[in-house]
Amino acid sequence: MGVAGWMLEKTIELDRLLSVEPGRRGAAPTILGFVEEHNKVLLCTDIGAFMVNLHSMQFKKLSQTMEPGFYHPFTSFYTKKMLPE
């Protein structure tokens, strides 16, 4: 049997991505959740909570603050058959 492992795909410079002001020091970002199907990660930082798309490197600010804990972003979808006529 093979052994599962992790591999570094890319390094993300969050200070540049999230436009953190130069020289600002704070706590390290915390990963609150991950949406594997959509390659998105939910991060909590000193300047707010963010959802980051790991492919496009686009982000969306979700709130100014977030309580520590475990989060799972909710996703849903509709198929054409599910839509009302």
N, C-alpha and C positions, 0 to 999 in steps of 0.2 A: 504494500500500500504506500501511496505517496504521502508526503507531509505538506499540510497547508502552511502558507506563510504570507507575509506582507511584503510588498515591493513599493518603493517610493516612485510615484509617477511624475510628480512635479512639485515644486516649492512655490507657495503662494506668499507674496509679500503683502500682508494685510494692511500695513500702514499706507502703502501706495494705492491698493485697491479701494480701501474705505476712506481715502483722503484724510487720514489722521494728521493733525497739525504737527509740523516738525518740532522735535524736542519733547513731545508729550510722552511721559512715562506713566505706565499704569500696570494693572494686573494683566497677566497673560490671558489671551482669549480662551474661552472654554467652549468645547464642542458639546452642544446640548442634544443634538440628534442628527440623523443622517437618513436621507431618502434615497436608498440604493437604486430604485427603479428609474429615478430621474437625475441621479448624480448631483444631488444638492445636499448641502450641509447647513445646519442651524448653529450659529455662533453667538455667544454672548461676550461682549467687550465692555470696556469702560464707557464707550460712547453709544451703546445700544445693542439691540439684538438684530441679527442679520441672517437672511437666507442667501447663500452663495451657490450659484450654478457653477460646478467645477469644470464643465466643458467650455461655456462661453465666458466665464469669469465675470459675469454680471451679478449684481447683488441687489437685494431689496431690504431696506430698513423696516423692521417689523415693529419695533417699539424703542422707547428711550431706555427702559430698564426691564429686566426679567429676573424673577426669583430663581435661585438655583434649584435644580431638580432634573427630572427626566422628561423629555418631550418627544413626541412623534408627530411630525406634520401630517395632517389629514389630507388625503387626496381622494378624489372621486372622478368618475367619468360617465358619459352617456354613450350608448350606441344608438344608431339611427332608429332601431326598433323600439327603443325606450322612450323616444320623444313623442309627446302627444300630437295627434294629427289635427 
